[in-house]
């Protein structure tokens, strides 16, 4: 028996040593990976630019652009023409003039939707962006396109909504809800500060996105039931599946994020005080997953 006990003890010690070595290697690898990403980012800012000073130089300094620039700017960025995004123009047409109004934009990405808002001459736009690379791209866009009514802020929108008492006439939350670790709580906080809001988002739907659908693959199958402002909501867990390692990644702050069902989103929005909810558009076949947009307001 003693021999068996000694063998077990030695095995346990061996496992412990292997674990420690593995942990050191993992930490070294992770630190190396983080250092590499930081070094790649720092390299852009450590170098001098010896070409003729142009707006293109600023765009080139930050890789990973998604958005195209207006042709008249003479600048090449990404390929998606968000500066003429019909969703945002339709939302403004439905809401009415934002001239002289206070606007909150959540997740400005690279500032192209901010550009559309700015053209309507609001009193002020507070644009909150959590992704550092996107934030710096927003600053470049602001300079190139002369976005003079907006202030870009780097950080968490939930912290902004809980810290400051500022109220807004109009809010824009396009492409952000489905990236959040607690989308219901975000909507609850938003309703405390914003009188009307446009939301474009993906949503979970069992029939529109069946198990054989490739769009279903990032979902873990885990569903949480959470209480949001006294209403029970189902949270469908999803992962980015390493997409966040790409320089152009513009998703949420955490790999584990949750999608909501469309009907529950609408019900919650009404529950938290928006008594007018108008569906703007809907596309269950979108390659990223079923999506829809709405304009919600207090009347």
C-alpha positions as CSV (number, residue, x, y, z in Angstrom):
1,X,0.0,0.0,0.0
2,X,2.9,2.3,0.9
3,X,4.4,1.8,-2.6
4,X,1.1,2.6,-4.2
5,X,0.9,5.8,-2.0
6,X,4.4,6.8,-2.9
7,X,3.7,6.3,-6.6
8,X,0.6,8.4,-6.3
9,X,2.4,11.1,-4.4
10,X,5.2,11.1,-7.0
11,X,2.7,11.3,-9.8
12,X,1.0,14.2,-8.1
13,X,4.3,16.0,-7.7
14,X,5.1,15.4,-11.4
15,X,1.7,16.7,-12.5
16,X,2.3,19.8,-10.3
17,X,5.7,20.4,-11.9
18,X,4.3,20.0,-15.4
19,X,1.4,22.3,-14.6
20,X,3.9,25.0,-13.3
21,X,6.0,24.7,-16.4
22,X,3.0,24.8,-18.7
23,X,1.7,27.9,-16.8
24,X,5.1,29.7,-17.2
25,X,5.1,28.9,-20.9
26,X,1.5,30.0,-21.3
27,X,2.2,33.3,-19.5
28,X,5.4,33.8,-21.6
29,X,3.5,33.1,-24.8
30,X,0.6,35.4,-23.8
31,X,3.0,38.1,-22.8
32,X,4.9,37.7,-26.0
33,X,1.7,37.8,-28.0
34,X,0.6,40.9,-26.2
35,X,4.0,42.5,-26.6
36,X,3.9,41.7,-30.3
37,X,0.5,43.4,-30.7
38,X,1.7,46.4,-28.7
39,X,4.9,46.5,-30.6
40,X,3.1,46.5,-33.9
41,X,0.9,49.4,-32.7
42,X,3.8,51.3,-31.2
43,X,5.8,50.8,-34.3
44,X,3.4,53.0,-36.3
45,X,3.8,55.8,-33.8
46,X,7.5,55.4,-33.2
47,X,8.4,56.0,-36.8
48,X,8.8,59.3,-38.6
49,X,6.9,60.1,-41.7
50,X,9.1,61.4,-44.5
51,X,6.5,61.7,-47.2
52,X,4.8,65.0,-48.1
53,X,2.3,65.7,-45.3
54,X,-1.2,64.4,-46.4
55,X,-4.3,63.0,-44.9
56,X,-3.5,59.7,-46.5
57,X,-0.4,59.5,-44.2
58,X,-2.6,59.6,-41.1
59,X,-4.9,56.9,-42.5
60,X,-1.9,54.7,-43.4
61,X,-0.5,55.1,-39.8
62,X,-3.4,53.0,-38.3
63,X,-4.0,49.7,-40.2
64,X,-7.3,47.8,-40.3
65,X,-9.7,50.4,-41.7
66,X,-13.3,49.2,-42.5
67,X,-14.8,52.4,-43.7
68,X,-14.3,54.1,-47.1
69,X,-13.9,57.8,-47.2
70,X,-16.1,60.1,-49.3
71,X,-14.5,60.3,-52.8
72,X,-14.1,64.0,-52.6
73,X,-11.8,63.6,-49.6
74,X,-9.2,62.0,-51.9
75,X,-8.3,59.5,-49.2
76,X,-8.3,55.7,-49.3
77,X,-9.4,53.8,-46.2
78,X,-11.5,50.6,-46.1
79,X,-14.2,49.5,-48.6
80,X,-17.5,49.9,-46.8
81,X,-19.2,53.3,-47.7
82,X,-20.6,54.0,-44.2
83,X,-20.4,57.8,-44.9
84,X,-23.6,57.3,-47.0
85,X,-25.2,54.6,-44.8
86,X,-28.9,54.5,-45.7
87,X,-29.9,53.1,-42.3
88,X,-28.7,56.3,-40.6
89,X,-30.3,58.6,-43.2
90,X,-33.6,56.8,-42.9
91,X,-33.4,57.0,-39.1
92,X,-32.9,60.8,-39.2
93,X,-35.7,61.2,-41.8
94,X,-38.0,59.3,-39.4
95,X,-36.9,61.2,-36.3
96,X,-36.8,64.7,-37.8
97,X,-34.2,67.4,-37.6
98,X,-31.4,67.1,-35.0
99,X,-30.2,70.7,-35.7
100,X,-29.3,72.3,-32.4
101,X,-29.9,69.0,-30.5
102,X,-27.8,67.0,-28.2
103,X,-26.8,63.6,-29.7
104,X,-25.2,60.5,-28.1
105,X,-23.5,58.1,-30.5
106,X,-22.5,54.6,-29.2
107,X,-19.7,52.8,-31.0
108,X,-18.8,55.3,-33.7
109,X,-16.4,52.8,-35.2
110,X,-14.4,55.1,-37.5
111,X,-16.5,58.2,-37.4
112,X,-18.4,57.8,-40.6
113,X,-21.9,57.8,-39.0
114,X,-20.7,60.7,-36.9
115,X,-19.9,62.5,-40.2
116,X,-23.6,62.0,-41.3
117,X,-24.8,63.3,-37.9
118,X,-22.5,66.3,-38.1
119,X,-23.9,67.4,-41.4
120,X,-27.2,68.0,-39.7
121,X,-25.6,70.6,-37.4
122,X,-26.5,69.3,-33.9
123,X,-25.5,71.3,-30.9
124,X,-23.1,68.6,-29.8
125,X,-22.3,64.9,-30.4
126,X,-20.8,62.8,-27.7
127,X,-19.4,59.7,-29.4
128,X,-18.3,56.9,-27.1
129,X,-15.9,54.3,-28.4
130,X,-14.3,51.5,-26.4
131,X,-12.0,50.0,-29.0
132,X,-8.7,51.9,-28.9
133,X,-7.8,51.4,-32.6
134,X,-11.2,52.5,-33.6
135,X,-11.0,55.6,-31.4
136,X,-7.7,56.7,-33.0
137,X,-9.3,56.1,-36.4
138,X,-12.2,58.3,-35.4
139,X,-9.8,61.1,-34.5
140,X,-8.2,60.8,-38.0
141,X,-11.6,60.9,-39.6
142,X,-12.6,63.9,-37.5
143,X,-9.6,65.8,-38.8
144,X,-9.9,64.8,-42.4
145,X,-13.7,65.4,-42.7
146,X,-13.8,68.4,-40.4
147,X,-16.3,66.9,-37.9
148,X,-16.6,70.0,-35.8
149,X,-19.7,69.2,-33.6
150,X,-18.4,65.9,-32.2
151,X,-16.3,65.0,-29.2
152,X,-14.9,61.4,-29.3
153,X,-14.4,59.7,-25.9
154,X,-12.5,56.5,-25.3
155,X,-14.1,54.2,-22.8
156,X,-17.1,52.1,-21.7
157,X,-20.5,53.5,-22.6
158,X,-22.0,51.9,-19.4
159,X,-19.6,53.9,-17.3
160,X,-20.5,57.1,-19.2
161,X,-24.2,56.5,-18.7
162,X,-23.8,55.8,-15.0
163,X,-21.3,58.6,-14.2
164,X,-22.7,61.6,-16.1
165,X,-26.1,63.2,-15.8
166,X,-26.1,64.6,-19.3
167,X,-29.4,64.1,-21.2
168,X,-29.6,63.7,-25.0
169,X,-32.4,64.4,-27.4
170,X,-31.3,61.7,-29.9
171,X,-29.2,58.6,-29.6
172,X,-27.6,56.4,-32.2
173,X,-26.7,52.8,-31.3
174,X,-26.0,51.1,-34.6
175,X,-24.2,47.8,-34.6
176,X,-23.4,47.7,-30.8
177,X,-26.2,45.9,-28.9
178,X,-25.2,42.4,-30.0
179,X,-21.6,42.9,-29.1
180,X,-22.3,43.5,-25.4
181,X,-21.9,41.2,-22.4
182,X,-25.1,42.7,-20.9
183,X,-27.3,44.2,-23.7
184,X,-30.4,44.5,-21.6
185,X,-28.7,46.6,-18.9
186,X,-27.2,48.8,-21.6
187,X,-30.7,49.5,-22.9
188,X,-32.0,50.2,-19.4
189,X,-29.2,52.8,-18.8
190,X,-29.7,54.3,-22.2
191,X,-33.3,55.0,-21.5
192,X,-32.3,57.1,-18.4
193,X,-30.3,59.5,-20.6
194,X,-31.8,59.5,-24.1
195,X,-35.2,60.7,-25.2
196,X,-35.2,59.0,-28.6
197,X,-32.9,56.3,-30.0
198,X,-32.2,54.5,-33.2
199,X,-31.0,50.9,-32.9
200,X,-29.7,48.6,-35.5
201,X,-28.8,45.1,-34.2
202,X,-28.6,41.4,-34.9
203,X,-30.8,39.2,-32.9
204,X,-31.3,35.5,-32.0
205,X,-34.1,33.6,-33.6
206,X,-34.5,29.8,-33.5
207,X,-36.3,29.4,-36.7
208,X,-34.6,32.1,-38.8
209,X,-31.2,30.7,-37.7
210,X,-31.6,26.9,-37.3
211,X,-28.8,24.7,-36.0
212,X,-27.6,23.8,-39.4
213,X,-27.1,27.5,-40.3
214,X,-23.5,28.5,-40.4
215,X,-24.5,31.7,-38.6
216,X,-25.4,29.6,-35.6
217,X,-21.8,28.2,-35.2
218,X,-20.5,30.9,-32.8
219,X,-23.3,30.3,-30.3
220,X,-22.3,28.0,-27.4
221,X,-25.9,26.7,-26.8
222,X,-25.9,28.2,-23.3
223,X,-28.9,30.5,-22.5
224,X,-29.1,32.6,-19.4
225,X,-32.2,34.2,-18.0
226,X,-31.6,37.6,-16.5
227,X,-33.7,40.2,-14.8
228,X,-33.6,43.6,-16.5
229,X,-35.7,46.3,-14.9
230,X,-38.1,43.7,-13.5
231,X,-38.4,41.9,-16.8
232,X,-37.0,38.4,-17.5
233,X,-34.9,38.2,-20.6
234,X,-33.1,35.3,-22.3
235,X,-29.4,35.9,-23.1
236,X,-27.9,33.7,-25.9
237,X,-24.2,33.2,-25.4
238,X,-21.9,33.8,-28.4
239,X,-18.1,33.9,-29.0
240,X,-16.0,35.8,-31.6
241,X,-14.1,32.6,-32.4
242,X,-10.7,34.4,-32.4
243,X,-11.9,37.1,-34.9
244,X,-10.7,39.7,-32.3
245,X,-7.1,38.9,-33.3
246,X,-7.5,40.6,-36.6
247,X,-6.4,44.3,-36.8
248,X,-9.8,45.3,-38.3
249,X,-11.8,43.7,-35.5
250,X,-14.4,46.1,-34.3
251,X,-16.5,44.0,-32.0
252,X,-17.2,44.2,-28.2
253,X,-14.9,44.4,-25.2
254,X,-15.3,40.7,-24.2
255,X,-15.2,37.5,-26.2
256,X,-18.3,36.2,-24.5
257,X,-21.2,38.3,-25.5
258,X,-24.9,37.8,-25.8
259,X,-27.7,38.2,-28.3
260,X,-31.3,38.8,-27.5
261,X,-34.5,37.9,-29.2
262,X,-36.2,40.6,-31.3
263,X,-39.5,40.4,-29.6
264,X,-37.9,40.7,-26.2
265,X,-35.8,43.7,-27.3
266,X,-39.0,45.5,-28.4
267,X,-40.8,44.5,-25.2
268,X,-37.9,45.7,-23.0
269,X,-37.7,49.0,-24.9
270,X,-41.4,49.7,-24.2
271,X,-41.0,48.5,-20.7
272,X,-38.2,51.0,-19.9
273,X,-40.2,54.0,-21.1
274,X,-40.2,54.4,-24.9
275,X,-43.9,54.4,-25.7
276,X,-43.4,54.8,-29.5
277,X,-41.4,52.0,-31.2
278,X,-41.3,51.9,-35.0
279,X,-39.5,49.1,-36.9
280,X,-37.4,50.6,-39.6
281,X,-36.2,47.6,-41.5
282,X,-35.7,43.8,-41.0
283,X,-33.5,41.2,-42.7
284,X,-33.6,37.6,-41.4
285,X,-31.2,36.5,-44.2
286,X,-28.3,38.9,-43.3
287,X,-25.0,36.9,-43.5
288,X,-24.1,38.0,-40.0
289,X,-27.4,36.8,-38.6
290,X,-31.0,38.1,-38.5
291,X,-31.1,41.8,-38.0
292,X,-33.6,44.7,-37.7
293,X,-33.6,48.4,-36.8
294,X,-36.0,50.5,-34.8
295,X,-36.6,54.0,-33.8
296,X,-37.9,54.4,-30.2
297,X,-39.0,57.6,-28.5
298,X,-41.0,59.1,-25.7
299,X,-44.1,60.9,-26.9
